[in-house]
Amino acid sequence: MKRILSSLVMAVVVLSFVGLSWAGMITGELTKIDDKGSFYFVKDKKGKEHKIHFDNTTQKTGEVKAGDQVTVDVTKGHAKSIKAAEAKK
């Protein structure tokens, strides 16, 4: 019984750290905005594409469009803010 309980506690601890990985800044190319207009797709410098939710609460700095270099402040998969740089040439 103690083994099961300690295993469950360890699982909760590990999963709590996984949630932290969803927070931070992502910088890269905005490859597309979905048709419904609720997700950004950003490819970072390592080539990994991130699907990031946005809505009316997301603060936008500059005109945000596909092809732009952007910096996105993300918490749990949601864009708190997005800042556009100049378009990629």
LUMLUM-290758 format. One record per residue: residue in three letters; x, y, z of N, C-alpha, C in turn; residue number from 1. Coordinates in nm, 2 decimals, padded with zeros to 4 digits. Atoms other than C-alpha are relative to their C-alpha. Example, Ala and Ser with C-alpha at 12.3 -4.5 7.8 and 13.67 -1.06 7.14 Angstrom:
BEGIN
site code: ALA&nx: 00.09&ny: -00.12&nz: 00.00&cax: 01.23&cay: -00.45&caz: 00.78&cx: 00.09&cy: 00.12&cz: 00.00&pos: 1
site code: SER&nx: -00.09&ny: -00.11&nz: 00.00&cax: 01.37&cay: -00.11&caz: 00.71&cx: -00.08&cy: 00.11&cz: 00.08&pos: 2
end
This chain:
BEGIN
site code: MET&nx: 00.08&ny: -00.12&nz: 00.00&cax: 00.00&cay: 00.00&caz: 00.00&cx: 00.09&cy: 00.13&cz: 00.00&pos: 1
site code: LYS&nx: -00.09&ny: -00.12&nz: -00.01&cax: 00.28&cay: 00.24&caz: 00.09&cx: 00.07&cy: 00.02&cz: -00.14&pos: 2
site code: ARG&nx: -00.07&ny: -00.01&nz: 00.13&cax: 00.45&cay: 00.17&caz: -00.25&cx: -00.10&cy: 00.07&cz: -00.10&pos: 3
site code: ILE&nx: 00.10&ny: -00.06&nz: 00.09&cax: 00.13&cay: 00.25&caz: -00.44&cx: -00.02&cy: 00.15&cz: 00.03&pos: 4
site code: LEU&nx: 00.02&ny: -00.14&nz: -00.04&cax: 00.08&cay: 00.57&caz: -00.24&cx: 00.12&cy: 00.09&cz: -00.04&pos: 5
site code: SER&nx: -00.12&ny: -00.07&nz: 00.04&cax: 00.44&cay: 00.68&caz: -00.29&cx: 00.02&cy: 00.02&cz: -00.15&pos: 6
site code: SER&nx: 00.00&ny: -00.01&nz: 00.14&cax: 00.42&cay: 00.60&caz: -00.66&cx: -00.10&cy: 00.11&cz: -00.05&pos: 7
site code: LEU&nx: 00.10&ny: -00.10&nz: 00.04&cax: 00.11&cay: 00.82&caz: -00.69&cx: 00.05&cy: 00.14&cz: 00.03&pos: 8
site code: VAL&nx: -00.06&ny: -00.13&nz: -00.04&cax: 00.28&cay: 01.11&caz: -00.51&cx: 00.11&cy: 00.04&cz: -00.10&pos: 9
site code: MET&nx: -00.11&ny: -00.03&nz: 00.10&cax: 00.58&cay: 01.08&caz: -00.74&cx: -00.06&cy: 00.04&cz: -00.14&pos: 10
site code: ALA&nx: 00.07&ny: -00.03&nz: 00.13&cax: 00.35&cay: 01.08&caz: -01.05&cx: -00.06&cy: 00.14&cz: 00.00&pos: 11
site code: VAL&nx: 00.05&ny: -00.14&nz: -00.01&cax: 00.18&cay: 01.40&caz: -00.93&cx: 00.11&cy: 00.10&cz: 00.00&pos: 12
site code: VAL&nx: -00.11&ny: -00.09&nz: 00.01&cax: 00.51&cay: 01.57&caz: -00.87&cx: 00.06&cy: 00.01&cz: -00.14&pos: 13
site code: VAL&nx: -00.05&ny: -00.01&nz: 00.14&cax: 00.64&cay: 01.48&caz: -01.22&cx: -00.10&cy: 00.07&cz: -00.09&pos: 14
site code: LEU&nx: 00.10&ny: -00.07&nz: 00.08&cax: 00.32&cay: 01.59&caz: -01.38&cx: -00.01&cy: 00.15&cz: 00.03&pos: 15
site code: SER&nx: 00.00&ny: -00.14&nz: -00.03&cax: 00.33&cay: 01.92&caz: -01.20&cx: 00.11&cy: 00.08&cz: -00.07&pos: 16
site code: PHE&nx: -00.11&ny: -00.06&nz: 00.08&cax: 00.67&cay: 01.99&caz: -01.37&cx: -00.03&cy: 00.01&cz: -00.15&pos: 17
site code: VAL&nx: 00.03&ny: 00.00&nz: 00.14&cax: 00.53&cay: 01.90&caz: -01.71&cx: -00.09&cy: 00.12&cz: -00.03&pos: 18
site code: GLY&nx: 00.08&ny: -00.12&nz: 00.02&cax: 00.27&cay: 02.18&caz: -01.67&cx: 00.08&cy: 00.13&cz: -00.01&pos: 19
site code: LEU&nx: -00.09&ny: -00.12&nz: 00.00&cax: 00.55&cay: 02.43&caz: -01.61&cx: 00.06&cy: 00.02&cz: -00.14&pos: 20
site code: SER&nx: -00.06&ny: -00.01&nz: 00.13&cax: 00.69&cay: 02.35&caz: -01.95&cx: -00.08&cy: 00.08&cz: -00.10&pos: 21
site code: TRP&nx: 00.09&ny: -00.07&nz: 00.09&cax: 00.39&cay: 02.52&caz: -02.11&cx: 00.01&cy: 00.15&cz: 00.01&pos: 22
site code: ALA&nx: -00.01&ny: -00.14&nz: -00.03&cax: 00.49&cay: 02.86&caz: -01.97&cx: 00.13&cy: 00.05&cz: -00.06&pos: 23
site code: GLY&nx: -00.13&ny: -00.06&nz: 00.05&cax: 00.75&cay: 03.09&caz: -02.13&cx: -00.02&cy: 00.08&cz: -00.13&pos: 24
site code: MET&nx: -00.01&ny: -00.08&nz: 00.12&cax: 00.85&cay: 03.29&caz: -02.43&cx: 00.04&cy: -00.09&cz: -00.12&pos: 25
site code: ILE&nx: -00.04&ny: 00.07&nz: 00.12&cax: 00.85&cay: 03.14&caz: -02.78&cx: 00.03&cy: 00.10&cz: -00.11&pos: 26
site code: THR&nx: -00.04&ny: -00.09&nz: 00.11&cax: 01.03&cay: 03.32&caz: -03.06&cx: 00.02&cy: -00.08&cz: -00.13&pos: 27
site code: GLY&nx: -00.02&ny: 00.07&nz: 00.12&cax: 01.01&cay: 03.22&caz: -03.42&cx: -00.09&cy: 00.06&cz: -00.11&pos: 28
site code: GLU&nx: 00.08&ny: -00.05&nz: 00.11&cax: 00.82&cay: 03.25&caz: -03.75&cx: -00.14&cy: -00.05&cz: 00.02&pos: 29
site code: LEU&nx: 00.15&ny: 00.03&nz: 00.00&cax: 00.44&cay: 03.27&caz: -03.75&cx: -00.03&cy: -00.06&cz: -00.13&pos: 30
site code: THR&nx: 00.02&ny: 00.06&nz: 00.13&cax: 00.38&cay: 03.01&caz: -04.01&cx: -00.15&cy: 00.01&cz: -00.05&pos: 31
site code: LYS&nx: 00.14&ny: -00.02&nz: 00.04&cax: 00.00&cay: 03.03&caz: -04.01&cx: -00.09&cy: 00.03&cz: 00.12&pos: 32
site code: ILE&nx: 00.11&ny: -00.02&nz: -00.10&cax: -00.32&cay: 03.14&caz: -03.83&cx: -00.11&cy: -00.09&cz: -00.05&pos: 33
site code: ASP&nx: 00.10&ny: 00.09&nz: 00.05&cax: -00.59&cay: 02.88&caz: -03.84&cx: -00.12&cy: 00.07&cz: -00.06&pos: 34
site code: ASP&nx: 00.12&ny: -00.06&nz: 00.07&cax: -00.91&cay: 02.94&caz: -04.05&cx: -00.10&cy: 00.06&cz: 00.10&pos: 35
site code: LYS&nx: 00.09&ny: -00.05&nz: -00.09&cax: -01.12&cay: 02.99&caz: -03.74&cx: 00.05&cy: 00.12&cz: 00.08&pos: 36
site code: GLY&nx: -00.06&ny: -00.12&nz: -00.06&cax: -00.87&cay: 03.25&caz: -03.61&cx: 00.01&cy: -00.02&cz: 00.15&pos: 37
site code: SER&nx: -00.02&ny: 00.02&nz: -00.14&cax: -00.81&cay: 03.09&caz: -03.27&cx: 00.13&cy: -00.07&cz: 00.04&pos: 38
site code: PHE&nx: -00.13&ny: 00.06&nz: -00.03&cax: -00.46&cay: 02.93&caz: -03.30&cx: 00.10&cy: 00.06&cz: -00.09&pos: 39
site code: TYR&nx: -00.12&ny: -00.04&nz: 00.07&cax: -00.12&cay: 03.06&caz: -03.40&cx: 00.08&cy: -00.13&cz: -00.01&pos: 40
site code: PHE&nx: -00.10&ny: 00.11&nz: 00.01&cax: 00.14&cay: 02.81&caz: -03.54&cx: 00.13&cy: 00.07&cz: -00.02&pos: 41
site code: VAL&nx: -00.13&ny: -00.07&nz: 00.00&cax: 00.49&cay: 02.93&caz: -03.46&cx: 00.11&cy: -00.11&cz: -00.01&pos: 42
site code: LYS&nx: -00.11&ny: 00.09&nz: 00.01&cax: 00.80&cay: 02.75&caz: -03.58&cx: 00.12&cy: 00.07&cz: 00.07&pos: 43
site code: ASP&nx: -00.11&ny: -00.06&nz: -00.08&cax: 01.09&cay: 02.81&caz: -03.33&cx: 00.13&cy: -00.02&cz: -00.08&pos: 44
site code: LYS&nx: -00.13&ny: 00.01&nz: 00.06&cax: 01.46&cay: 02.83&caz: -03.41&cx: 00.05&cy: -00.14&cz: -00.02&pos: 45
site code: LYS&nx: -00.04&ny: 00.14&nz: 00.01&cax: 01.50&cay: 02.46&caz: -03.36&cx: -00.08&cy: -00.08&cz: -00.10&pos: 46
site code: GLY&nx: 00.09&ny: 00.06&nz: 00.10&cax: 01.23&cay: 02.39&caz: -03.62&cx: -00.12&cy: -00.07&cz: 00.05&pos: 47
site code: LYS&nx: 00.12&ny: 00.05&nz: -00.07&cax: 00.96&cay: 02.28&caz: -03.37&cx: -00.11&cy: 00.09&cz: -00.02&pos: 48
site code: GLU&nx: 00.11&ny: -00.08&nz: 00.01&cax: 00.62&cay: 02.40&caz: -03.45&cx: -00.09&cy: -00.01&cz: 00.12&pos: 49
site code: HIS&nx: 00.09&ny: -00.01&nz: -00.12&cax: 00.40&cay: 02.52&caz: -03.16&cx: -00.14&cy: 00.05&cz: -00.04&pos: 50
site code: LYS&nx: 00.14&ny: -00.04&nz: 00.02&cax: 00.02&cay: 02.54&caz: -03.17&cx: -00.04&cy: 00.07&cz: 00.12&pos: 51
site code: ILE&nx: 00.03&ny: -00.09&nz: -00.11&cax: -00.08&cay: 02.83&caz: -02.95&cx: -00.14&cy: 00.06&cz: -00.01&pos: 52
site code: HIS&nx: 00.13&ny: -00.05&nz: 00.00&cax: -00.43&cay: 02.93&caz: -02.86&cx: 00.00&cy: 00.15&cz: 00.03&pos: 53
site code: PHE&nx: 00.01&ny: -00.14&nz: -00.03&cax: -00.53&cay: 03.30&caz: -02.87&cx: -00.15&cy: 00.04&cz: 00.00&pos: 54
site code: ASP&nx: 00.14&ny: -00.06&nz: 00.00&cax: -00.85&cay: 03.51&caz: -02.81&cx: 00.01&cy: 00.15&cz: 00.03&pos: 55
site code: ASN&nx: 00.01&ny: -00.14&nz: -00.02&cax: -00.96&cay: 03.86&caz: -02.72&cx: 00.09&cy: 00.05&cz: 00.11&pos: 56
site code: THR&nx: -00.08&ny: -00.04&nz: -00.11&cax: -00.75&cay: 03.86&caz: -02.41&cx: 00.15&cy: 00.01&cz: -00.03&pos: 57
site code: THR&nx: -00.14&ny: -00.01&nz: 00.05&cax: -00.42&cay: 03.82&caz: -02.61&cx: 00.03&cy: 00.14&cz: -00.04&pos: 58
site code: GLN&nx: -00.04&ny: -00.14&nz: 00.04&cax: -00.24&cay: 04.15&caz: -02.63&cx: 00.09&cy: -00.01&cz: -00.12&pos: 59
site code: LYS&nx: -00.08&ny: 00.00&nz: 00.13&cax: -00.10&cay: 04.22&caz: -02.98&cx: 00.07&cy: 00.13&cz: -00.01&pos: 60
site code: THR&nx: -00.08&ny: -00.11&nz: 00.02&cax: 00.18&cay: 04.45&caz: -03.05&cx: 00.05&cy: -00.01&cz: -00.15&pos: 61
site code: GLY&nx: -00.03&ny: 00.00&nz: 00.14&cax: 00.21&cay: 04.54&caz: -03.42&cx: -00.10&cy: -00.09&cz: -00.08&pos: 62
site code: GLU&nx: 00.09&ny: 00.08&nz: 00.08&cax: 00.03&cay: 04.38&caz: -03.71&cx: 00.05&cy: -00.14&cz: -00.01&pos: 63
site code: VAL&nx: -00.04&ny: 00.14&nz: -00.01&cax: 00.04&cay: 04.00&caz: -03.67&cx: -00.05&cy: -00.07&cz: -00.13&pos: 64
site code: LYS&nx: 00.04&ny: 00.07&nz: 00.12&cax: 00.04&cay: 03.80&caz: -04.00&cx: 00.10&cy: -00.11&cz: -00.03&pos: 65
site code: ALA&nx: -00.08&ny: 00.11&nz: 00.04&cax: 00.18&cay: 03.48&caz: -04.14&cx: 00.13&cy: 00.05&cz: -00.07&pos: 66
site code: GLY&nx: -00.13&ny: -00.03&nz: 00.06&cax: 00.55&cay: 03.50&caz: -04.23&cx: 00.08&cy: 00.10&cz: 00.09&pos: 67
site code: ASP&nx: -00.07&ny: -00.09&nz: -00.09&cax: 00.64&cay: 03.75&caz: -03.95&cx: 00.08&cy: -00.08&cz: 00.10&pos: 68
site code: GLN&nx: -00.08&ny: 00.05&nz: -00.12&cax: 00.90&cay: 03.68&caz: -03.68&cx: -00.08&cy: 00.06&cz: 00.12&pos: 69
site code: VAL&nx: 00.08&ny: -00.04&nz: -00.12&cax: 00.71&cay: 03.69&caz: -03.35&cx: 00.06&cy: -00.05&cz: 00.13&pos: 70
site code: THR&nx: -00.03&ny: 00.05&nz: -00.13&cax: 00.77&cay: 03.66&caz: -02.98&cx: -00.14&cy: -00.01&cz: 00.07&pos: 71
site code: VAL&nx: 00.13&ny: 00.03&nz: -00.06&cax: 00.48&cay: 03.50&caz: -02.79&cx: 00.02&cy: -00.04&cz: 00.15&pos: 72
site code: ASP&nx: 00.00&ny: 00.04&nz: -00.14&cax: 00.43&cay: 03.49&caz: -02.41&cx: -00.11&cy: -00.10&cz: 00.02&pos: 73
site code: VAL&nx: 00.09&ny: 00.11&nz: -00.01&cax: 00.27&cay: 03.16&caz: -02.35&cx: -00.02&cy: -00.06&cz: 00.14&pos: 74
site code: THR&nx: 00.03&ny: 00.07&nz: -00.13&cax: 00.10&cay: 03.01&caz: -02.04&cx: -00.10&cy: -00.11&cz: -00.03&pos: 75
site code: LYS&nx: 00.09&ny: 00.12&nz: 00.02&cax: -00.05&cay: 02.66&caz: -02.06&cx: -00.06&cy: 00.00&cz: -00.14&pos: 76
site code: GLY&nx: 00.05&ny: 00.00&nz: 00.14&cax: -00.08&cay: 02.68&caz: -02.44&cx: -00.07&cy: 00.12&cz: -00.05&pos: 77
site code: HIS&nx: 00.08&ny: -00.12&nz: 00.04&cax: -00.25&cay: 03.02&caz: -02.44&cx: 00.10&cy: 00.12&cz: -00.01&pos: 78
site code: ALA&nx: -00.08&ny: -00.12&nz: 00.02&cax: -00.09&cay: 03.33&caz: -02.58&cx: -00.05&cy: 00.12&cz: 00.08&pos: 79
site code: LYS&nx: 00.03&ny: -00.12&nz: -00.08&cax: -00.09&cay: 03.61&caz: -02.32&cx: 00.02&cy: 00.12&cz: -00.08&pos: 80
site code: SER&nx: -00.03&ny: -00.11&nz: 00.09&cax: 00.08&cay: 03.84&caz: -02.57&cx: 00.08&cy: -00.05&cz: -00.12&pos: 81
site code: ILE&nx: -00.08&ny: 00.03&nz: 00.12&cax: 00.23&cay: 03.84&caz: -02.91&cx: 00.05&cy: 00.13&cz: -00.06&pos: 82
site code: LYS&nx: -00.06&ny: -00.12&nz: 00.06&cax: 00.47&cay: 04.09&caz: -03.06&cx: 00.06&cy: -00.04&cz: -00.13&pos: 83
site code: ALA&nx: -00.05&ny: 00.03&nz: 00.13&cax: 00.54&cay: 04.10&caz: -03.43&cx: 00.12&cy: 00.09&cz: -00.03&pos: 84
site code: ALA&nx: -00.11&ny: -00.07&nz: 00.06&cax: 00.87&cay: 04.20&caz: -03.59&cx: -00.03&cy: 00.02&cz: -00.14&pos: 85
site code: GLU&nx: 00.02&ny: -00.02&nz: 00.14&cax: 00.92&cay: 04.28&caz: -03.95&cx: -00.02&cy: -00.13&cz: -00.07&pos: 86
site code: ALA&nx: 00.03&ny: 00.13&nz: 00.07&cax: 00.81&cay: 04.02&caz: -04.21&cx: 00.13&cy: -00.06&cz: -00.05&pos: 87
site code: LYS&nx: -00.12&ny: 00.07&nz: 00.06&cax: 01.06&cay: 03.76&caz: -04.33&cx: 00.01&cy: 00.02&cz: -00.14&pos: 88
site code: LYS&nx: -00.02&ny: -00.03&nz: 00.15&cax: 01.21&cay: 03.84&caz: -04.67&cx: 00.05&cy: -00.12&cz: -00.07&pos: 89
end
